[in-house]
Amino acid sequence: MENKKKKLYFITGNTHKFNEIYKVIESENLGYKLEQLDINPIEIQSDNPKDVALFKLKSIKKDLNSSYFIEDAGFFVDYPLNGFPGIYSSYIFKTLGNKGILDLISNFDSTHAHFSSIIALYYEPLDKEFLFEGIIEGKLSPIIKGSNGFGYDPIFLPNKYPEKTFAELKMNEKNKISHRGIAIKKLINFLKEN
């Protein structure tokens, strides 16, 4: 049975992201074997996350003859930072980190933030690209809390669990409500129907 599964590649160098998505997809028994492939797609500079994800997806099409997807996420502090760091989340995290973001905030009661995830899929049987988006709203924690997850998880308080950061949730709890979890569910529904 295992060797009859079709391969589905997740193009990422981020093992944390791969593990999150792997657990969800494997639990669905879709008939796909998810494999991580670390290829560097070409990334354009754009304020539109969908444009970035689609360009990255198309930039590696010549390298693969199978269905594959990429996931592009951003962390947006809508208030008071006008959406910063947004699509530059990875670079800003490497340079400022969570402490650097928190240092930019003076009133945590009025913060508003969201995570956005775009999954761009090249579906080989149809020779087409598809986009699946997930968004979760919340606010910033004034302190870094929790040891699960990665990136901005220790400073993000989702509206569904306003007392816990993403980093304080178990992976299965986070996957049920997270931006990535929402986008993955849309991807799974697509794969079930096609």
Secondary structure as GFF3:
##gff-version 3
##sequence-region A 1 194
A	DSSP	three_ten_helix	2	4	.	.	.	ID=ss1
A	DSSP	beta_strand	6	11	.	.	.	ID=ss2
A	DSSP	alpha_helix	15	27	.	.	.	ID=ss3
A	DSSP	beta_strand	32	37	.	.	.	ID=ss4
A	DSSP	alpha_helix	49	59	.	.	.	ID=ss5
A	DSSP	three_ten_helix	61	63	.	.	.	ID=ss6
A	DSSP	beta_strand	67	79	.	.	.	ID=ss7
A	DSSP	beta_strand	84	86	.	.	.	ID=ss8
A	DSSP	alpha_helix	89	95	.	.	.	ID=ss9
A	DSSP	alpha_helix	97	102	.	.	.	ID=ss10
A	DSSP	three_ten_helix	108	110	.	.	.	ID=ss11
A	DSSP	beta_strand	112	123	.	.	.	ID=ss12
A	DSSP	beta_strand	128	140	.	.	.	ID=ss13
A	DSSP	three_ten_helix	153	155	.	.	.	ID=ss14
A	DSSP	beta_strand	156	158	.	.	.	ID=ss15
A	DSSP	three_ten_helix	166	168	.	.	.	ID=ss16
A	DSSP	alpha_helix	171	177	.	.	.	ID=ss17
A	DSSP	alpha_helix	179	193	.	.	.	ID=ss18
###
